[in-house]
Amino acid sequence: NPARAVALGAGGATVISDDSGKNYAPIGGDIAGSFQFGLRLGPAPEIALALGARGQLARTTDNGVTWKAINVATSADMQDTSFTTADNGYALDQRGGLFKTANGGASWQPIDPGTTSAPKAVIATGNNVLLAGPRGIRRATEGGEFSLISTKPVRGIAVDQFDRGGSAIFAYGSKTIVRTTNG
């Protein structure tokens, strides 16, 4: 919904706006733990994930009213996460460890990101998983190996974030932004 905005603060404080950010109302409760590394949208409007310390994610499936901790198989702080369904998702830790779940985070399997340099962001859509940075974008299709996208305009660019707008995916950094509409 273009008019809806959600913000997450210290201790899981969550506020929501239905008027494009003019007014906010508090919702939800405390998230037990340390989730200071950001909030990511989930695969459905009522799902969001908070990035935590020492391998923890917190997930809400009711618009932030309640949160449940999910433990990823790492001791590093979380960098990013992306889910294609409520069950299928990816988590990236700050050391560059990439993990996949097929059961909503009950268990995680490590995945080789195809690089020794730590990726900065992950986004999954359909059959594709993309990793951003530190230089360039890597893609894996249908569970295959990650390979560097070497075509212009993404060859060797410095990107460290992803965002989604409708069917488009945006990869961006401090000086560059690129868009794809085909995964």
Backbone torsions as a table, in degrees:
resi	resn	phi	psi	omega
1	ASN	NA	121.7	-177.5
2	PRO	-62.6	-22.6	-178.8
3	ALA	-88.0	-10.6	-174.9
4	ARG	-90.8	135.5	174.6
5	ALA	-134.6	142.3	179.4
6	VAL	-129.7	139.0	176.5
7	ALA	-132.0	142.5	-179.7
8	LEU	-120.8	132.2	-178.9
9	GLY	-121.0	-164.5	-177.4
10	ALA	-57.8	138.8	176.4
11	GLY	67.1	13.5	178.7
12	GLY	89.6	8.9	176.0
13	ALA	-57.1	125.9	-176.6
14	THR	-127.5	133.7	175.4
15	VAL	-127.2	153.3	-177.6
16	ILE	-134.9	144.6	177.1
17	SER	-125.9	135.6	174.5
18	ASP	-112.0	12.9	178.6
19	ASP	-129.0	45.0	176.1
20	SER	60.8	30.6	174.6
21	GLY	90.5	7.1	177.7
22	LYS	-72.3	-42.3	-179.9
23	ASN	-131.4	143.4	178.5
24	TYR	-124.4	145.2	175.3
25	ALA	-124.0	136.8	179.0
26	PRO	-71.3	142.9	173.1
27	ILE	-139.6	168.5	171.0
28	GLY	76.8	-173.0	-177.3
29	GLY	-138.0	-170.9	-176.5
30	ASP	-70.0	139.9	170.8
31	ILE	-98.7	116.0	178.1
32	ALA	-70.1	124.8	-180.0
33	GLY	122.2	-166.5	-176.4
34	SER	-119.2	106.5	-175.4
35	PHE	-126.4	61.9	-173.2
36	GLN	-98.6	7.8	-172.6
37	PHE	-100.7	10.4	173.9
38	GLY	123.9	170.9	-179.5
39	LEU	-125.3	135.9	178.7
40	ARG	-123.3	142.1	175.5
41	LEU	-70.2	146.4	179.0
42	GLY	-93.6	-170.6	-176.4
43	PRO	-78.3	-7.3	178.5
44	ALA	-138.4	157.2	-174.7
45	PRO	-57.5	-29.6	-177.6
46	GLU	-88.8	-0.4	-176.7
47	ILE	-108.7	133.2	173.3
48	ALA	-143.7	158.4	-179.7
49	LEU	-130.4	139.4	177.0
50	ALA	-109.0	136.1	-178.1
51	LEU	-88.2	128.4	-175.1
52	GLY	-120.8	-177.1	179.6
53	ALA	-84.9	154.6	172.7
54	ARG	49.0	49.5	173.2
55	GLY	77.9	19.7	-178.9
56	GLN	-107.7	139.9	167.2
57	LEU	-118.8	152.1	169.5
58	ALA	-119.4	139.3	-177.1
59	ARG	-127.9	136.2	171.0
60	THR	-112.5	140.5	175.5
61	THR	-119.7	9.4	-178.7
62	ASP	-133.3	42.6	177.0
63	ASN	63.3	29.7	175.7
64	GLY	91.0	2.1	179.3
65	VAL	-67.3	-44.9	176.9
66	THR	-129.3	154.2	179.6
67	TRP	-130.1	144.1	176.7
68	LYS	-125.7	133.6	178.4
69	ALA	-76.9	140.4	175.2
70	ILE	-124.1	129.7	179.3
71	ASN	-97.8	120.2	174.9
72	VAL	-89.1	150.2	-174.4
73	ALA	-75.7	57.3	178.0
74	THR	-151.5	155.4	175.0
75	SER	-99.7	-2.4	-179.8
76	ALA	-82.6	158.3	175.3
77	ASP	-69.2	152.2	-176.2
78	MET	-82.0	141.0	179.8
79	GLN	-102.5	-43.3	-175.0
80	ASP	-163.7	164.0	174.8
81	THR	-153.8	152.6	177.5
82	SER	-151.7	129.1	178.8
83	PHE	-117.8	137.5	176.0
84	THR	-92.7	-27.5	174.1
85	THR	-139.7	177.5	177.8
86	ALA	-62.1	-26.1	-178.2
87	ASP	-98.6	-36.5	-172.0
88	ASN	-98.2	120.0	-179.0
89	GLY	-157.6	174.4	-178.5
90	TYR	-130.8	147.2	175.6
91	ALA	-132.9	140.4	-179.4
92	LEU	-123.5	126.5	177.7
93	ASP	-94.0	169.1	-174.2
94	GLN	-69.8	-12.4	174.3
95	ARG	-90.9	-2.2	179.6
96	GLY	97.4	5.3	176.2
97	GLY	-71.2	131.0	-178.7
98	LEU	-113.9	135.4	-175.2
99	PHE	-134.9	149.3	-179.3
100	LYS	-125.7	141.1	173.2
101	THR	-125.2	146.7	175.3
102	ALA	-120.7	7.0	-177.4
103	ASN	-135.8	39.1	175.1
104	GLY	70.4	17.0	178.5
105	GLY	98.4	4.6	176.7
106	ALA	-65.0	-33.3	174.2
107	SER	-145.5	155.4	-176.6
108	TRP	-133.2	141.7	176.6
109	GLN	-116.1	133.1	176.3
110	PRO	-69.9	148.3	179.0
111	ILE	-128.7	140.5	176.2
112	ASP	-75.5	118.1	-179.8
113	PRO	-76.2	-3.4	176.5
114	GLY	79.5	16.1	179.6
115	THR	-154.0	153.5	174.9
116	THR	-91.6	-12.0	175.3
117	SER	-86.7	133.8	-175.1
118	ALA	-67.2	120.5	173.6
119	PRO	-63.3	157.1	-177.3
120	LYS	-105.3	-20.2	-177.5
121	ALA	-155.8	155.5	177.5
122	VAL	-133.7	143.2	171.3
123	ILE	-146.3	137.7	-179.6
124	ALA	-120.1	138.9	177.9
125	THR	-151.4	129.2	-178.6
126	GLY	54.3	-124.1	-179.9
127	ASN	-94.6	0.3	-175.4
128	ASN	-105.1	143.6	171.1
129	VAL	-125.3	128.6	-179.6
130	LEU	-115.0	141.0	174.4
131	LEU	-118.6	134.1	179.8
132	ALA	-104.4	137.9	169.9
133	GLY	73.1	175.5	2.1
134	PRO	-72.0	-25.2	173.4
135	ARG	-130.4	119.1	177.2
136	GLY	89.4	-178.4	-179.6
137	ILE	-126.3	135.6	177.0
138	ARG	-109.7	145.2	-179.1
139	ARG	-132.9	139.2	170.0
140	ALA	-122.7	137.8	-179.3
141	THR	-119.3	132.0	177.1
142	GLU	50.6	46.7	176.0
143	GLY	77.0	7.4	179.7
144	GLY	-77.3	-172.6	-179.4
145	GLU	-77.5	151.7	176.9
146	PHE	-77.6	137.0	174.0
147	SER	-136.8	150.6	-178.8
148	LEU	-70.8	131.1	174.2
149	ILE	-76.5	117.1	-171.9
150	SER	-107.0	6.6	179.8
151	THR	-88.0	154.6	174.6
152	LYS	-66.8	148.5	3.7
153	PRO	-96.1	13.3	-173.6
154	VAL	-98.2	-5.0	-177.4
155	ARG	-60.4	114.2	172.8
156	GLY	71.1	11.3	-178.7
157	ILE	-74.9	154.2	178.3
158	ALA	-92.8	100.9	176.4
159	VAL	-126.3	147.0	-179.1
160	ASP	-140.6	10.6	179.3
161	GLN	-146.3	155.2	171.6
162	PHE	-125.3	153.7	170.1
163	ASP	-148.9	161.9	-176.5
164	ARG	-123.8	140.2	173.9
165	GLY	-139.3	101.5	-174.1
166	GLY	62.4	-125.1	179.9
167	SER	-90.6	-1.4	-178.7
168	ALA	-92.7	147.0	172.7
169	ILE	-117.3	133.4	179.0
170	PHE	-111.2	132.2	171.6
171	ALA	-113.1	133.6	-176.5
172	TYR	-150.4	160.6	175.4
173	GLY	-140.9	-161.0	-176.4
174	SER	-71.3	-21.1	-177.1
175	LYS	-127.9	-3.1	-172.1
176	THR	-140.1	145.7	169.3
177	ILE	-140.6	134.9	175.8
178	VAL	-130.9	157.0	-177.0
179	ARG	-131.6	142.0	171.8
180	THR	-129.6	145.3	174.3
181	THR	-118.2	7.1	-178.2
182	ASN	-129.4	28.1	175.7
183	GLY	80.4	NA	NA
